Amino acid sequence: MAFIGKSEFKHALLLLFTLAACGGSLPPPPDPDPDPNPNPTPSPSDPAASRGSSFFGSTEKFNRYYTESNWTPLRTLYVGRTGTNADAGSNSAQDPASTTQIADIILPGDMVIFLDGGGAYSNVNIQIPQEKGGTYQDPIVFVSASGNAVHLQCSTGGSNAAASCFNLEGANYIAISGFEMSGGNYGVRAVGLSYTSTEHQVGIAVLNNVIHDQSKDPIFTGQSDWSVVEGNEAYNAGTGDGHGIYLSNGSDWGIVRQNELYQNASSDLQINADPISTCQDVGISYTSNACDGSANAGQGQGVSEFFLVTENFGHHGNIGPNFTSMRNSEVSHNIFGPYTRHNTSFWQETSNADLGSSGNIIEENLFVGDNDHLLQLINNASGNTLSGNILMALNAGASASSLSIVNIEVDASSGGTFNQNIYIGGYPDGHTILASEDERADYDPTWFTNNGFGRTHHPEDWTPSGTAPFGGFNGWEPPTL
């Protein structure tokens, strides 16, 4: 993939929502042609949260490398494929450290540059424990030299289930930007010390990487707060777990933005608080504040709260996003679909209504497919606000709409406020289309200037043509990003 620039993505999504039709979960064609060089930008120029700003009502605690474009390191270290210098004092581009030495010499405020040239780094397995992390004031940043996507081949680690290119065990305020990472169990694995909120990891940023062909997940976090996963391409996650991005175990306050996810064995994007593990398995009642309370009070280790999931492009994988016990978050301006099995679900795994995926804003997304549901709200997914979404159910050839697919499923325990959503094809299960919404049975592929139903890495392929009947349709107006 020629990596999607942020302004290009925003423009494409604006055009997309002059839309209201697309999709069709076609069987994935042969392998795509991913471009392993995304030409990443070392430091984001337009973060979703700036330093010191408010994020869902709390003062942000994100990684400074992300929130502050003019951040400068206190010290610069270098890593080379054949490096041998374990002395930080004499480390240089001419005499770099190895990937096995660098974790021992880093300090808060360091920028670590991986030198390019001579092929991929092999058997990379950088393990960073709690005591080697950064701070809110002085993060530790790993980058590729000169903005090139230095290729790291991740270690499989033998019996080490945590084997990754980068494994962050309780280490705070680490940023990883601009790499290609292939193979291994994980590309980046970042976890806190326990499910208790005071022992969560804080301030991880995974930015502008191409991560693929891991046996488990390209990007995995657990009990990790104030994380940013932005601008990444994650694909071909294997059957060991199979998620492109998996944020788990009661993590709170996170940004998932401008990522492309495809060809993953399981859900492209999974945010799962996992109360079975974080509460029941450690002897905490599902109905206690410790499990279902608010993250603002240091409670709720069975819930994930305050996520911004925006401007992502997930397509041509097995399963769409799963939002499980995720509350008080925003899912907006994304393109999800087509998928082989089903598209997006908001749900939970317990009988405690307070652990449902509730209180979320779900707006101005495109959900498209030719299988099962396009959007599902079940098991106490209540009090959500759904506005300006486009749900398109198409036949297997993506040449016409399909009336035999569930476009939205809402069970008796779930729901919320519905306004200005458009349903093209399909039929609702448990939801009555309201007067403030629109539906139509027909679909015409010429509604798009470049039919986006085949394998594509370009969200702009969903640009509507002049014949698209979307803008102003029965009062519905396209969103402005």
C-alpha angles and dihedrals in degrees: 000000000000095000114256112243117223096242090046091051093049091049091048093050092048088054090043092060092051069072137074104176137065147097139073122185100244118185105268111265119223118304115309123237103253115188107225091203109072092170089228123206109240095220125023114245098199111035120185088235127030125213112286094007127133117261116189088337098310129098106257122256098185126139111287092223086066101040099041117052094193096054112139126194125243090222138006123220130183136219124197133184091243096029119140105170111117093171111101091197094062098030113129142150087267093048108029133172125251124247089255093053102044098078090059096057105039122112133184110285095032126135112204115202120199109212119231131220134074101056135283128340107243132216094008113182110158109182115194117185128200095269092057097055131111133244137239089260096040116028125182113239129197115197142165118252116267093352093293118139100248107204118237119187105208121226119248086213098211105240092358104110090190094058107140141143084253122016113182111191107189091326113144132211102017121151123197116190141172106006137129108224122187135180130353126097094291136003094212122005117183123175140164126235097255144345091265109105094233089060097047118121115250137206108013117160124191107185138176099344133143107222123176151151097031116155090228120015134335090217123020131169132174129188087352120145132196093020128160122206106178140153096007131140110214122178147147095035106176135232094270086086106324108204121135090211121009119183109181152164103047099311114172138197107027143154121217106179143157096356126146115216127182147143093027120152095229134015113341091219124018127180104179122166087193100208090183089068100029097045118010098040092052096046100260119136117241089229097052121103088240088066106030103020128108124287086220087068094044090256137106104075087166092059136062114215141180103026125157109207107179145150095008124148115212119172148143097024133116102263134012126233121313117206105188120182090344115150140182095011138126126240107182145151095010131140111220121179179066101094133172096235114015142327131234127348134188108193147115141228104229138064095241106107091206090066092059123116093261142151093033129145110227108181144155096359128142113227112185136169152120099229136073117318127351094201127011131189112182143142099039098326087154138152094032124148115224114187137160096357124150117217116187124185113191137177122259092267093047088230097116142006121277120223093191097071126088105241095185131010120195120172125208093266095052143061138083135182119345121194136161096349117150123216116197112187124336127069135258123249112205095352128092113213105244130222088250090059132064136221135182132179100213132080131183122193090215088070084088126061092216111023105235100197099101123070108301139163093197120086088191086074085080091066109135120235125228090269095058109119097213116096110083092000105164090335096313114134126195115251123253116224 
